[in-house]
Amino acid sequence: MKIQLLGPTNNGGMDSTISPSQAILSRYQEPIRKALVTYSPVVPGTTLRYATLMITITTVTQLKQYRDSLDGTVGFVPTMGALHEGHLSLVRRSIADNDHTIVSIFVNPTQFGPNEDLETYPRDIEHDSAQLEGLGVKCLFAPKSPSEIYPLGLQRGPFVDVELGWATRGLEARTRPGFFKGVATVVTKLLLLVRPDTAYFGQKDWQQLTVVRALCEGLFLRVKIESVETARDPNGLALSSRNSYLEPSVRLMASDIYRGLLKAASSAKLGMTKASLFEPIEQLWHQRTSNGHFKIDYLELCTPDLEPIDTVSSSCVVLCAVYVHGVRLIDNILITA
């Protein structure tokens, strides 16, 4: 069963819809809301939840009201939808850690460039909602329009621009100018709205994770940022919503991205030069690049906080972006030498 909160009524209440009886919900809305916050029993001996209800909130006003009604710790998982196991692992972690979990689905237009895939980005809100409800999520924030998040439009209003030197100028920022301004802005807005105790991000987007942590520290946002390991398919390919653009045979080919990173990590020695470290990657990828299946956007060695380095240190990370049949995929691996 799904409850959807659509918008404010003239009397200041919440206009809500529920099947089968809208009238019943209207009369008993607040008791239901309180029950949703606390009632999510687990069938003994299983991980299945029964009588699980999830509110889908579509406006900022509703989200503020819902958040004000919560007691206890709140975890938050911001997403752009097209959910996969990587997203769901973040949700499970939040549910395990907190009294309440709020998930957002919002394809943020300000982080897409002019020639990127904003219009074709995968969207399946019904399937996403079913997955979240099955995990026991009680609240989904899914704005129906960008104007809900950007009331002054996409070109006007306050924006957040994070300057971290190379960490916000290299890698993704070099190829996607304006990307981190869009990310920083939407993350700040969502964190201020949800006011979570903890927000959860995946390590696949290592640069984004680094920027978000610096953003929260620099703006004194009272939220803990937790990272969760990259989820991968059985062949090692990092899970991504954009993987849906690839045919199964091409996905198998794309798994060579991570295989190359693993070879580098296994050969890494303290003080090894970047060129030597990258040799096994380039050898493995050579056939893919020579026949045009792979096109390397970047391959870099950095400290964990994204300062570029030329030799392997005791803790460092290799990051890459590779076009596979025209689809841009990112990945990374942490190296401890």
C-alpha positions as CSV (number, residue, x, y, z in Angstrom):
1,M,0.0,0.0,0.0
2,K,1.3,3.5,-0.8
3,I,0.2,6.8,0.7
4,Q,0.9,9.9,-1.5
5,L,0.9,13.4,-0.1
6,L,0.2,15.8,-2.9
7,G,-0.1,19.3,-1.7
8,P,-1.5,21.7,0.9
9,T,-5.2,22.3,1.3
10,N,-6.9,25.6,1.7
11,N,-7.3,25.0,5.4
12,G,-3.6,24.4,6.0
13,G,-3.9,20.6,6.1
14,M,-2.4,18.1,3.8
15,D,-4.3,16.9,0.7
16,S,-3.6,13.2,0.6
17,T,-4.6,10.2,-1.6
18,I,-4.9,6.6,-0.6
19,S,-6.5,3.6,-2.1
20,P,-9.3,2.6,-1.4
21,S,-10.7,5.5,0.7
22,Q,-9.4,9.1,0.5
23,A,-12.1,10.1,3.0
24,I,-10.7,7.7,5.7
25,L,-7.2,9.0,5.2
26,S,-8.4,12.6,5.4
27,R,-10.1,11.9,8.7
28,Y,-7.3,9.8,10.2
29,Q,-4.3,11.2,8.5
30,E,-2.3,12.3,11.6
31,P,-2.8,9.0,13.5
32,I,-1.7,7.2,10.3
33,R,1.4,9.5,10.0
34,K,2.4,8.7,13.6
35,A,1.9,5.0,13.1
36,L,4.1,5.0,10.0
37,V,6.9,6.5,11.9
38,T,6.9,3.7,14.5
39,Y,5.2,0.7,13.1
40,S,7.3,-1.6,10.9
41,P,7.4,-5.1,12.5
42,V,9.5,-7.8,11.0
43,V,8.1,-11.3,10.5
44,P,10.0,-13.6,12.9
45,G,12.7,-15.6,11.2
46,T,12.6,-13.6,8.0
47,T,13.7,-10.2,6.7
48,L,10.3,-9.5,5.3
49,R,8.3,-6.6,6.7
50,Y,4.5,-6.6,6.8
51,A,2.0,-3.8,7.0
52,T,4.7,-1.5,5.6
53,L,3.4,1.9,4.5
54,M,5.5,4.5,2.7
55,I,4.6,8.2,2.4
56,T,5.6,9.8,-0.9
57,I,6.1,13.5,-0.4
58,T,6.3,15.8,-3.4
59,T,6.6,19.3,-1.9
60,V,9.1,21.2,0.2
61,T,6.3,22.3,2.6
62,Q,5.2,18.7,3.2
63,L,8.8,17.6,3.8
64,K,9.3,20.3,6.4
65,Q,6.1,19.3,8.2
66,Y,7.0,15.6,8.1
67,R,10.5,16.2,9.4
68,D,9.2,18.3,12.2
69,S,7.0,15.4,13.3
70,L,9.9,13.0,13.8
71,D,11.6,12.1,17.0
72,G,14.8,10.1,17.2
73,T,17.7,9.9,14.7
74,V,17.2,10.5,11.0
75,G,19.2,9.0,8.2
76,F,19.1,10.4,4.6
77,V,19.9,8.8,1.3
78,P,19.8,11.3,-1.6
79,T,19.4,9.7,-5.1
80,M,18.5,10.5,-8.6
81,G,16.4,7.3,-8.9
82,A,16.8,4.3,-11.3
83,L,17.7,2.5,-8.1
84,H,20.1,-0.4,-8.1
85,E,21.8,-2.5,-5.4
86,G,24.3,0.2,-4.7
87,H,21.5,2.6,-3.7
88,L,19.7,-0.1,-1.7
89,S,22.9,-0.8,0.3
90,L,22.9,2.8,1.4
91,V,19.2,2.6,2.4
92,R,19.8,-0.6,4.4
93,R,22.7,1.0,6.2
94,S,20.6,4.0,7.1
95,I,17.7,1.8,8.3
96,A,20.1,-0.2,10.5
97,D,21.7,3.0,11.9
98,N,18.7,5.2,12.5
99,D,15.2,5.5,13.9
100,H,13.9,7.0,10.6
101,T,15.2,7.0,7.1
102,I,14.2,9.5,4.4
103,V,15.1,8.8,0.7
104,S,15.0,11.4,-2.0
105,I,14.6,10.8,-5.8
106,F,15.4,14.0,-7.8
107,V,17.1,14.1,-11.1
108,N,19.0,17.4,-10.5
109,P,19.2,19.4,-13.7
110,T,21.9,21.8,-12.5
111,Q,24.5,19.0,-12.4
112,F,24.0,18.1,-16.1
113,G,25.9,19.8,-18.8
114,P,24.4,21.1,-22.1
115,N,25.3,17.9,-24.1
116,E,24.7,15.4,-21.3
117,D,21.8,12.9,-20.7
118,L,19.4,14.9,-18.5
119,E,16.4,14.1,-20.8
120,T,17.3,10.4,-21.2
121,Y,18.5,9.7,-17.7
122,P,16.8,6.5,-16.5
123,R,13.6,7.1,-14.6
124,D,11.2,4.5,-13.1
125,I,9.6,6.0,-10.0
126,E,7.1,3.2,-9.6
127,H,9.7,0.5,-9.5
128,D,11.9,2.6,-7.3
129,S,9.1,3.2,-4.8
130,A,8.3,-0.5,-4.7
131,Q,11.9,-1.3,-3.8
132,L,12.1,1.3,-1.1
133,E,8.8,0.3,0.4
134,G,9.9,-3.4,0.4
135,L,13.0,-2.4,2.5
136,G,10.8,-0.6,5.0
137,V,11.4,3.0,4.1
138,K,8.7,5.2,5.5
139,C,9.2,8.4,3.6
140,L,10.2,9.1,0.0
141,F,10.7,12.7,-1.1
142,A,10.2,12.9,-4.9
143,P,9.6,16.4,-6.2
144,K,7.5,16.4,-9.3
145,S,9.2,19.5,-10.8
146,P,12.6,21.1,-10.5
147,S,10.8,24.3,-9.5
148,E,10.2,22.7,-6.1
149,I,13.9,22.7,-5.4
150,Y,14.7,25.8,-7.5
151,P,11.8,28.1,-7.1
152,L,13.6,31.0,-8.8
153,G,14.5,28.9,-11.8
154,L,17.6,27.1,-12.8
155,Q,19.6,30.2,-13.6
156,R,18.7,32.4,-10.7
157,G,18.8,32.2,-6.9
158,P,21.4,31.0,-4.4
159,F,23.9,28.5,-5.6
160,V,26.8,26.8,-3.7
161,D,30.2,26.8,-5.3
162,V,32.9,24.7,-3.5
163,E,36.5,25.6,-4.2
164,L,38.9,22.8,-3.1
165,G,41.7,23.4,-5.6
166,W,42.4,20.4,-7.8
167,A,39.7,18.4,-6.0
168,T,37.1,20.6,-7.7
169,R,39.0,21.4,-10.8
170,G,40.3,18.1,-12.0
171,L,38.8,14.7,-12.8
172,E,35.0,15.0,-13.1
173,A,35.2,18.8,-12.9
174,R,37.5,19.0,-15.9
175,T,35.2,17.1,-18.1
176,R,32.0,18.3,-16.6
177,P,32.3,22.0,-15.8
178,G,29.6,23.2,-13.4
179,F,28.9,19.6,-12.2
180,F,30.1,20.2,-8.6
181,K,28.3,23.5,-8.4
182,G,25.1,21.7,-9.2
183,V,25.9,18.8,-6.8
184,A,26.9,21.1,-3.9
185,T,23.8,23.3,-4.4
186,V,21.3,20.4,-4.4
187,V,23.0,18.5,-1.6
188,T,23.0,21.7,0.6
189,K,19.3,22.3,-0.1
190,L,18.3,18.7,0.6
191,L,20.4,18.5,3.8
192,L,18.8,21.8,5.1
193,L,15.4,20.4,4.4
194,V,15.8,16.9,5.8
195,R,18.1,17.9,8.7
196,P,19.5,14.3,9.0
197,D,21.8,13.1,11.7
198,T,23.6,11.1,9.0
199,A,23.6,11.1,5.2
200,Y,24.9,8.2,3.2
201,F,26.9,8.3,-0.1
202,G,28.6,5.6,-2.1
203,Q,32.4,5.3,-2.6
204,K,32.0,4.9,-6.3
205,D,31.6,8.6,-6.6
206,W,34.8,9.3,-4.6
207,Q,35.3,12.8,-5.8
208,Q,31.6,13.7,-5.0
209,L,32.0,12.1,-1.6
210,T,35.1,14.2,-0.9
211,V,33.4,17.4,-2.0
212,V,30.3,16.7,0.1
213,R,32.3,16.1,3.2
214,A,34.3,19.4,2.7
215,L,31.0,21.2,2.0
216,C,29.4,20.1,5.3
217,E,32.5,20.8,7.3
218,G,33.0,24.2,5.7
219,L,29.4,25.3,6.1
220,F,29.1,23.9,9.6
221,L,26.3,21.6,8.6
222,R,25.4,19.4,11.5
223,V,25.4,16.1,9.6
224,K,27.7,13.1,9.6
225,I,28.6,11.9,6.1
226,E,28.9,8.1,6.0
227,S,30.4,6.3,3.0
228,V,29.4,2.8,1.8
229,E,31.6,0.5,-0.3
230,T,30.9,0.4,-4.1
231,A,28.4,-2.3,-5.1
232,R,29.4,-4.4,-8.1
233,D,27.9,-6.9,-10.4
234,P,29.3,-10.5,-10.4
235,N,31.9,-9.5,-12.9
236,G,33.2,-6.5,-10.9
237,L,31.5,-3.7,-12.9
238,A,30.6,-0.9,-10.5
239,L,26.8,-0.6,-10.4
240,S,25.5,2.6,-12.0
241,S,22.1,3.8,-13.3
242,R,23.8,4.5,-16.6
243,N,24.8,0.8,-16.9
244,S,21.2,0.4,-18.3
245,Y,22.4,2.1,-21.5
246,L,24.7,-0.9,-22.2
247,E,23.9,-4.2,-23.8
248,P,24.8,-7.3,-21.6
249,S,27.8,-8.1,-23.8
250,V,29.1,-4.6,-23.4
251,R,28.6,-4.6,-19.6
252,L,30.8,-7.7,-19.5
253,M,33.4,-5.9,-21.5
254,A,33.1,-2.9,-19.2
255,S,34.1,-5.1,-16.2
256,D,37.6,-4.8,-17.5
257,I,37.7,-1.3,-16.0
258,Y,37.7,-2.8,-12.5
259,R,39.9,-5.7,-13.5
260,G,42.6,-3.2,-14.5
261,L,42.3,-1.3,-11.2
262,L,42.6,-4.6,-9.3
263,K,45.8,-5.5,-11.2
264,A,47.3,-2.1,-10.3
265,A,46.4,-2.4,-6.7
266,S,47.9,-5.9,-6.4
267,S,51.2,-4.8,-7.9
268,A,51.4,-1.5,-5.9
269,K,54.5,-0.9,-3.8
270,L,55.3,2.1,-1.6
271,G,57.2,4.6,-3.7
272,M,56.3,3.1,-7.0
273,T,55.9,5.7,-9.8
274,K,52.5,6.4,-11.2
275,A,53.7,5.3,-14.6
276,S,54.7,1.9,-13.3
277,L,51.5,1.6,-11.3
278,F,49.4,2.2,-14.4
279,E,51.3,-0.3,-16.6
280,P,49.0,-3.3,-15.8
281,I,45.9,-1.1,-16.3
282,E,47.1,0.1,-19.7
283,Q,48.1,-3.4,-20.8
284,L,44.7,-4.9,-19.9
285,W,42.8,-2.0,-21.5
286,H,45.0,-1.8,-24.6
287,Q,42.9,-4.0,-26.8
288,R,39.7,-2.3,-25.7
289,T,41.2,1.2,-26.5
290,S,42.8,0.2,-29.7
291,N,39.6,-1.2,-31.2
292,G,37.6,1.8,-30.0
293,H,35.5,0.0,-27.3
294,F,37.1,2.1,-24.5
295,K,38.1,5.7,-24.6
296,I,39.9,6.9,-21.4
297,D,38.8,10.3,-20.1
298,Y,41.1,10.2,-17.2
299,L,43.3,7.9,-15.1
300,E,44.8,9.5,-12.0
301,L,46.6,8.7,-8.8
302,C,45.6,10.8,-5.7
303,T,45.7,11.0,-2.0
304,P,42.4,10.1,-0.4
305,D,41.5,13.8,-0.2
306,L,42.3,14.1,-3.9
307,E,45.6,15.8,-4.1
308,P,47.4,14.4,-7.2
309,I,50.6,12.5,-6.5
310,D,53.3,10.9,-8.7
311,T,54.3,8.0,-6.5
312,V,52.4,5.4,-4.4
313,S,51.9,6.5,-0.8
314,S,50.8,4.4,2.2
315,S,47.2,5.3,1.3
316,C,46.1,6.5,-2.1
317,V,43.4,6.1,-4.6
318,V,43.3,5.4,-8.4
319,L,40.4,7.1,-10.1
320,C,39.2,6.7,-13.7
321,A,36.5,7.6,-16.1
322,V,36.1,5.6,-19.3
323,Y,33.7,5.8,-22.2
324,V,32.5,2.3,-23.0
325,H,30.6,2.4,-26.4
326,G,30.0,6.0,-25.7
327,V,28.7,5.6,-22.2
328,R,30.8,7.3,-19.5
329,L,31.6,5.2,-16.5
330,I,33.6,6.0,-13.4
331,D,35.4,3.8,-10.9
332,N,38.2,3.9,-8.3
333,I,40.2,1.7,-6.0
334,L,41.8,2.5,-2.7
335,I,45.4,1.3,-2.4
336,T,47.1,0.6,0.9
337,A,50.8,0.0,0.4
